[in-house]
Amino acid sequence: MNFLRGVMGGPSAGPQPSGAETIQKLCDRVASSTLLDDRRDAVRALKSLSKKYRLEVGTQAMEHLIHVLQTDRSDSEIIGYALDTLYNVISNDLEEEEQDDSEEENLPKQIDDLGSQFTEIFIKQQENVTLLLSLVEEFDFHVRWPGVKLLTSLLKQQGPQVQQIILVSPMGVSRLMDLLADSREVIRNDGVLLLQQLTKSNAAIQKIVAFENAFERLLDIITEEGNSDGGIVVEDCLLLLQNLLKNNNSNQNFFKEGSYIQRMKPWFEVGDDNCGWSAQKVTNLHLMLQLVRVLVSPTNPPGATSSCQKAMFLCGLLQQLCTILMATGVPADILTETINTVSEVIRGCQMNQDYFASVNAPSNPPRPAIVVLLMSMVNERQPFVLRCAVLYCFQCFLYKNQKGQGEIVSTLLPSTIDGNSVSAGQLLCGGLFSTDSLSNWCAAVALAHALQENASLKEQLLRVQLATSIGNPPVSLLQQCTNILSQGDKIDRRGSKVQTRVGLLMLLCTWLSNCSIAVTHFLHNTANIPFLTGQIAENLGEEEQLVQGLCALLLGISIYYNDNSLENYRKEKLKQLIEKRIGRENFIEKLGFISKHELYSRAAQKPQPSFSSPDHMMFDHEFTKLVKELEGVISKAIYKSSEEDKKEEEVKKTLEQHDNIVTHYKKVIREQDQELEELKQRVNTLTSQNEQLQATVTQQVSQIQQHKDQYNLLKVQLGKDTQHHNSHADTFQVNGFQTEEVSRLKEELEEWKTKHELLQGQLREREAVPEHLTSPQLEMGTAEQSSQTSKSGGLEHSDELQKELEMLRSQIQLQAAEISKLQMENQKLQIMNAAADPVLGDGATAADSSEVERRLQQEIKDLKSEVKALSEEKEVLKQHLDSSSSTVAILQDEKSKLQQEVAESKKEQDDLLVLLADQDQKLLALKVKLKDLGVPVEDEDDIESGDQGDEDEDGDEEEQD
């Protein structure tokens, strides 16, 4: 204990030991002491020295400290000291003690090296990390918290190695997920930091963490902390969510299907009073917006992005973002990020784009949000990043949105211009011809996106007329753009001149591409081609090379999409002009300036325009795709002759015809599939109707049996009653009534029997129809075979209909037999009544007899109605059979056509075989003649044997080596 007092600063006599000696003695005490208290005091002393003597403690005490973690698990205090000591050794936190200037320069690098080296020593034995994971499971605060900090520090130093060890450890990730459920906020918050380091750049761990209910727990923490008004804990949770979702399609899908997107809506419910924006709130809201962009990023799979976009609209998240967009008092960086977020939420989603087009700004009078944003874009006083964000929003609004493109272009047409309000088209034209070069570029790119992949709008834009000045006639938009290009040298600032001209050239290239009418209008202006050739032929500086490349691209588009409608500017004449004035090689070289430019490569990386400064704002992402598509075809078109152009045009026409034929056959196949589906539905309907009829027949059979039993019972009762009647006159009167009634019933039964025989005859006539529905299958290609198989399904269903009709006929025959039995019973009843002498003596007996007759009459009427219903159902089945027979006739016609085509193909194949046989005979004859003339001729067998011999020789040489 005296030794420990000396170490801890107590009074001691004699020379003081050095730090290394003290640490060595403490390590010996930890290793050799048998008392737990002594070991605990020694570890506590090492902890106090670990910050000042980090290197000595790390090199001498690490092994002993690990041994303490293994053996002294029962004492939480010594475990906590050991973990804290290891954390101080491995962590790279700078010491707060004063250092000299020379030491401060080298200190960070030395500390990084020490932390990495000690971490590598610790994780060299994977059991150490597994031991640390088991300690993190302990509930004791003095063990769990330092264990979490130590594991976080290990991940910071050697992330991939520690991640792999935890990944292969049994339940390693799951044990760490329990930290988020700890009731102690310190451990929970440090657990979030630990999971941040654990999930960096490791998709496997990200998936495990996500499926361990991480999303639910993190969103609960964010809600408990107050959403965007929360503190640093919300920021840490958002960073962890970004790690889990960014570039991880599986987790993104799980997040969407778990309905967690709906829980993001309260994040953006900012109040009307937007004055109190703290720095932490701005940071939190910025991260929340970035998290939304992660889910709808253009780099994600299109299907996943589309589903997330729809979910955001349905839950009201997009509407909430648009509210922030139009709100006042929002900080500039939050407003910029909100514009970028709304851009990607609506990009390529027609439903969201339509909603955004309907959003109005809270102004008087209300203006569309698109118009308000475009005002900011063409206003040179607005921040540069905000103008870039508005341009990106406008591009995303028009992406794959032909409806929106048409609405923008329509505001430029003379018939739709409204002089009382500012439209999007007027703002774009104003920006296109303003004195601010950045506004020129943004307006040109925005207008180019309104024409992207829409040939009809390119033609409509040719109708736009501009009033240049009072007294002068209006000029077209196309001509005004070319006029500004040709007068570009008059602009004073050189950089601004280049940016304006680049924007106009990109607009013209987009406008003229794939639009022959626009090319013709461009060539009508006789000054355009000389201007382009003059620009390309000059030897200008490096900054002007980009303009030369775009001029070469525009001239190439004028050649490639030229329909030769102007005699002086046909394709061949323009090529000759290039050959004389520029040179083909020089033209191709100038065209290559575009794709070789550094700014071109940056713009091609992602759709969002991100530039460090306005001077770097030269290329648009969609325009880079156009250059990549046209550069090769223009280079080939320049070297093609007129004959090759004609051949290419013929090939194009042939391909178009082929495409039309394919489209026609696809349409026919689609119609046939629809017909087959309809037939299948009809067959299913008939099947269900047949089942209903069978059930009805079964019910009728049971009713007939019941009627039969009742009739027998009545007959017995009537037989008994006639033996006791004595009134002869009444008997004759009643018998007369019964005789007439039974005769009438007999006639009705005979009539229905005749009708029933007619129905049976019609059924026998229809019986032969389904026999002609089957036909032999024809061997054909895969597409024809699948079509024939689908059609044969209709024939099988026709056979089923035939069987069902036979069943109905047998059931109707059974009913006819029952009716015959009833007829015979009625005849017997008539005989019995005629032979009966006794008379009915009282009025009650006569009433009973009339009641019996009335019941019999009602039963006959019921049978009549049932037979009528069966006949109607039979007529319906007959109509369906007629439609099936017509379908079979159509299928047989198609089959005969296909058989004829196969026969013709076989005939052509036989002709080819005959020609090949003649050719072989001629070759053999020529070889014989050559041999007769003494010319050596090598047969195919000789060549093969020679090659085999060479291979054998090579093999022998290799074996000798």
Residue, then its C-alpha position, 0 to 999 in steps of 0.5 A: m500500500n505504501f507503493l500505491r500511495g507513492v504512485m497516487g501522489g503521497p509523500s515518499a522518500g528517495p528518488q521518484p521512479s519513472g513512469a515506465e517503471t511505475i507502470q511495470k510494477l503496477c502490471d506485476r501487481v495486477a498479474s501476481s496479487t491474489l487479493l482482488d482489492d490489490r488488483r483493483d487498486a493496481v488497475r485503478a492506478l493504471k487507469s489514472l496513468s493511461k492518458k499521460y503514459r498512453l504508449e507505456v500502458g498500452t505496450q505493457a498492460m494490455e495483456h494483463l487488462i485483457h486477462v482481468l476481463q476474462t477472470d474477474r467478471s464477478d467484480s464490476e468495479i475492476i472490469g469498469y476500470a480495465l475497460d476505461t484503461l483500454y479505452n484511454v489507450i485505444s481512443n484517439d481523443l487529443e489530450e487537454e494538456e499543453q504541448d509545445d508547437s513542435e509537438e502539436e504538429n506531430l501529435p495528431k499523426q502519432i496519436d492516429d498511429l498509436g490508436s490503430q496499432f493498439t486496436e490491431i493488437f487487441i483484435k488480433q485475437q478475435e476472442n477479445v472482441t467476443l469477450l467485449l460483446s459479452l461484457v456489453e450485455e451486462f446491465d451494470f452501468h459501470v461495465r456496459w457504458p465503458g464497454v460500448k465506448l471501447l467497442t465504438s473506438l475499435l470500430k473507428q480505428q479498424g472498422p472493416q476488421v471489427q465489423q467482420i468479427i462481429l458479423v461472424s460472432p453468434m448473435g453479435v449484432s443482435r446483442l448490440m441492438d439491445l442498447l437502443a432499448d436501454s432506459r439509461e439515455v447515456i447508454r442509449n445515445d452512445g449505442v446509437l453512435l456505436l451502431q453508426q460506426l458498425t453500419k458504415s459501408n457494410a450492407a450485410i450488417q445494415k440488413i441485420v440491423a434493419f430487420e432487428n426492428a431498428f427503424e421502429r426504435l430510431l423513429d420512436i427516439i426521434t419522436e420522443e426527442g421532439n422531431s426537428d426540435g430535438g437535440i443532438v440525439v435526433e441528429d445521431c439517429l438521422l445519421l444512423l438511418q442514412n447509413l441503413l438506407k443509402n445505397n441499400n435497396s433491400n432496406q429501402n424496400f423494407f422501410k417503405e413496406g413497413s409504412y415508415i414513410q408515413r411516420m416522416k410526415p410530422w418531421f416537416e410540420v413547422g409552425d407558422d412562426n418560423c422566427g426561431w430557427s436554432a442551429q440544431k433545428v436547421t441541422n436536424l431538418h437538413l438531415m431529414l430532407q436528405l433522408v427523404r432524398v435517399l429514398v427517391s434518389p435517381t440512382n435507385p432502381p426506378g421501381a423502388t423510387s417510383s413506389c416511394q414517390k407514390a407513398m410520399f404523395l399518398c401520406g401527404l409528405l409531398q404536400q407538407l414539403c410544398t408548404i415549407l417551400m412556399a412558407t416565409g422566414v425559412p432559412a436559405d439553406i433549408l429552402t434550397e434543400t427543400i427545393n432539391t427534395v421536392s425535385e426528386v420526389i416529383r421526378g418522373c412521377q406523373m401523379n406528383q408532377d401534376y400535383f406540383a403544377s397545381v400548387n400556388a404561392p400565397s400571394n395576391p393574386p395567387r401565382p403558380a409555384i413554378v412561376v415563382l420559382l422561375m422568377s428566382m432563377v432568372n433573378e441575378r440577385q438570388p444566391f447561386v445555389l438557390r438558382c441551381a436548385v430551382l433549375y433542378c426542380f424545373q428539370c425534374f418537373l419536366y422529366k418524362n412529363q409531356k403534359g407539363q412540357g406542353e403546358i410550358v411551351s403553350t405559354l409561348l404560343p401567340s394564341t395562349i399568351d395572357g398579357n395580364s399575368v406573367s407566365a413561365g414562357q415569358l420568364l424563360c424568354g426574358g432570361l434567355f435574352s437578359t444581360d446576365s449570362l447565368s440567366n441566359w444559360c439557365a433559361a436556355v437549359a430549362l427551355a431545352h428540357a421543355l423540348q426533350e424527346n418531344a418532336s411535336l413541341k419542337e415543331q410548335l416552338l417554331r411558331v413563336q414570334l418575338a417583338t425585338s423593337i418598335g417599328n421592326p417586324p417580329v422575328s422567330l425565336l429560332q432566328q433570335c437565338t442564332n442572331i445572338l450567337s452571331q453577335g456574341d463577340k460584341i459582349d464585353r465580358r469574355g467569360s460571360k460571352v462563352q457561357t451565354r453562347v454555350g447555353l444557346l448552342m445546347l438549346l439549338c442542338t436539342w431543338l434540331s435533333n430528331c426534328s427535320i422541320a426545325v433543321t430546315h428552318f435553321l438552314h433557311n437562314t443563309a447566315n447560319i452555315p457560314f457562321l458555324t463553318g467560320q467558328i469551327a475553322e478558326n484557331l481560337g484559345e482554350e476557352e473558345q474550343l468548347v464553343q467550337g465543339l458545340c458549333a461542330l455538333l450543331l453543324g453535324i446535326s444539320i447534316y444528319y437530320n437533313d431531309n434534303s428539302l433545300e437544294n443549296y443545303r443538301k447533305e452532300k453539299l454540306k459535306q463538301l463544304i466541310e471538306k473544303r473549309i474545315g477538313r474532315e479530320n479537323f471537324i472530328e477533332k473539334l467535335g471531340f472537344i466536347s466530351k474531352h472537357e472536364l466540365y462535361s465529365r462532371a455534368a455527366q455524373k448525376p442529374q442534379p446541377s452542382f457547380s462550385s462557382p457560376d463559371h463552371m456552369m457549362f453543361d447539363h446532364e441531359f445534354t451530355k446524354l445527347v452528345k454521347e448519342l450523336e457524336g458517333v453517328i455524326s462522325k460516321a455520317i461525315y465520312k459516308s458517300s451519297e450512295e451510302d446515304k441512299k443505302e442507309e435511307e433505304v435500310k431505314k425505310t426497310l426497318e421502319q416497314h419491318d417495325n410496322i409489320v411487327t407492330h401490326y402482328k403484335k396488335v393482332i396477337r394482342e387482339q387474339d389474346q383478348e378474344l381468347e380471354e373473352l372466350k375463357q370467361r364465357v366458358n367459365t360463365l357457362t360452366s357456372q350456369n351449368e352448375q346452377l342448372q344442375a342444382t335446379v334440376t336436382q331440386q326439381v327432381s326432389q320436388i317431383q318425388q314429393h309431389k308423387d308421394q303426395y299424389n299417392l296419398l291423395k289417391v288412397q284417401l279418395g279411394k277410401d272416401t268413394q266407398h262411403h258415398n251414397s248420393h248417386a246424382d252427386t256422384f255423377q255430377v262430381n265424376g263428370f267434373q273429374t272426367e272433364e278435368v282429367s281429360r283436359l290435363k291429359e291433353e295438356l300432358e300430350e301437348w307438353k310431351t310433343k314439345h319435349e320430343l321436339l326439344q330432344g330432336q333439336l338436341r340430337e341435331r346439335e349433338a353433331v356440331p361439337e364433333h367437328l370442333t377438334s382438328p390436328q395440331l400443326e407443328m410450328g414456331t414457338a410463337e405460333q405453337s403457343s397461340q395454337t395451344s391457347k386456341s385449342g383450349g377453346l376446343e376443349h371447352s367445346d367438348e365440355l359443353q357437349k358433355e354438359l348438354e348430354m347431361l341436361r338431355s338425360q335430366i330432361q328425359l327423366q323429367a319426361a318419364e316422371i310426367s308419363k308416370l303422372q299421366m298414367e296415374n291420372q288415367k287410373l284415377q279416371i277409371m276409378n272415378a268412372a267405376a265408382d257408384p257411391v255418391l258424395g253425400d255431404g258438401a265437405t267431401a265435394a270440397d275436398s275433391s275440388e281441392v285435390e283437383r286444384r292442387l293437381q292443376q297447380e302442379i301441372k302449371d309448375l311443371k309447365s313453367e319449369v319445362k319452359a325455363l329449361s327450353e330457354e336455357k337450352e336456347v342460350l346454350k345453343q347460341h354459345l355453341d354457335s359462337s364457338s363454332s364460328t371461332v373454330a372456323i376462324l382457327q381452322d383458316e389460320k391453321s391452313k395458312l400456317q400449313q401453307e407457309v411451312a410447306e413453302s419454307k420446306k420447299e425453299q430449304d430443299d432448293l437450297l440443299v440442291l444448290l449446295a449439292d451442285q456447288d460441292q460437285k463443282l468444287l470437286a471437279l475443279k480440284v480434280k482439274l487442278k490436280d491433273l494440271g499439277v497444282p497441289v491441292e490440300d483437302e480438308d482431311d489433309i489440313e485437319s490431319g496436318d493440324q493434328g500432327d503439329e499439335d502432337e509435335d508441340g505436345d512432345e516438345e513440352e514433355q521433353d521440356 
